[in-house]
Every structure is written in structure tokens, then in C-alpha cells.
Amino acid sequence: MQKKFYKVVSVSNNSRLFAILMAFSGGALDVYSHNYFHGLVATQTGNIILMASNLSQYNWQQMLPKIVSIILFTVGFLLGILLKRSNFSHYWRSYTMLPVILSSVIIPLLSQNLHLFKIGLLAFGSGLLMLTFTGTQIEGNPYTIMMTSGNYRKMLNEWYLYLTSRNKTSLQKRNAHNYTIVVLSFVIGACLLAFVSLALKKYSIWIVTFTFLLALFIEIHQAKKTIR
């Protein structure tokens, strides 16, 4: 039986709403992971900095979640490369969103003693998403999902270009607004999760589940348009 392959067209999801949801989810997910597992799952450079701090204090126990996160993030990222090259479905991007969605659903229901397993699940899903949506754009401007450092620099650059330009254009202003929206969404996601967790505790991660689900529906709609 001949195996069926699909010609997958890589189309950037330019939706502002998609960018907002992914940035919000990244900020919220990292705050949750840091609060409950003492590590980050999206911002791996942050893990390296925190590990250096733990090392200086001889805090080996808190280094372990960060090491697990880095390893599983890498595995997820490499798997994403294989899936991207396999051309197995027009909806391959949507499928790669499922691990982090399902992980965020079940994590509050698992035993409290499984911290390393939980952060590993989230890091794996985050690594998969990072590769999947590399090159994603917001109205034609590339940005980094689930993180804000690069987006923050781009925001500053776009505002500088707009404010110092003699012939200001609406496009320049729109670009500056777009990067500002992404950065603010990340910050709001982080702050809101920190606030909500005071009441919902470990179940606060379900906010991330909801926002990722919304992003999934947008991505599925985008995939449908590419095959019409």
C-alpha cells in the first residue's frame, strides 16, 4: 500500500489575535512553571541564568527541574523538525499544539510529587511549538512566540524609527503597535497568572489551556484556507 504524503504549504499566521494568545500563554506558562516547579519551560535562556544562580548557592535540588526542562525542550524542538519535514498533513501545525494543551489539562490532576515529570511535559510541548511557529508573523512582521526578549527589542526599534522619522507613515506606527501588543500580552499573561494562582492555586494553569485552545482554533482555520 502506497503511503500518502501531503504537500504542506508553510503559511505564516498573520493574525493579531493569534499573536496575543501565544504571547499571553508563554508569559503565563513560565510564571506557573517557575512558581510550582522552580524552572521555566519557554524561556530556556532564563533557565541557564537561574541555574548559574543555583550553582553559586550550591542549590543542586533546584537545578534539576531546569536541567530536565532544557533536555525535554530540546527533544520537543528536534521532533518538531522531523514533523515539519514529514509533510504528513496540512494540519501538522495544529497537531503540534496538542501536547502542551493536554499537558496543561492533566498537570493539576497529577500527584504533587511528580514535579520533574510535569515540567518535562510542559517543556517538551513548548519546544515543539517553538519550532513549529518559527517565522510566525503578526501582519507581516516576524516575532517570537511565547517569549518577549527579542520582541521587546523590536518594539523599541520600531518606535524609534517611527518617532525619529521625518515622513511618518501609518505602517510604521502599525508595526510599532504590533510589537507593543505582543510584549504587553506576555506581561499581562505573566501578571494575571500570578494573581489568579493566589485563588486557583495549581488549577490556574487552565487559563493557559483556554488560551492555547483559542489559538488552536485560529490555526485550524488558517490551515483550512491554505487547502481551498
Disulfide bonds with the S-S distance in Angstrom:
none
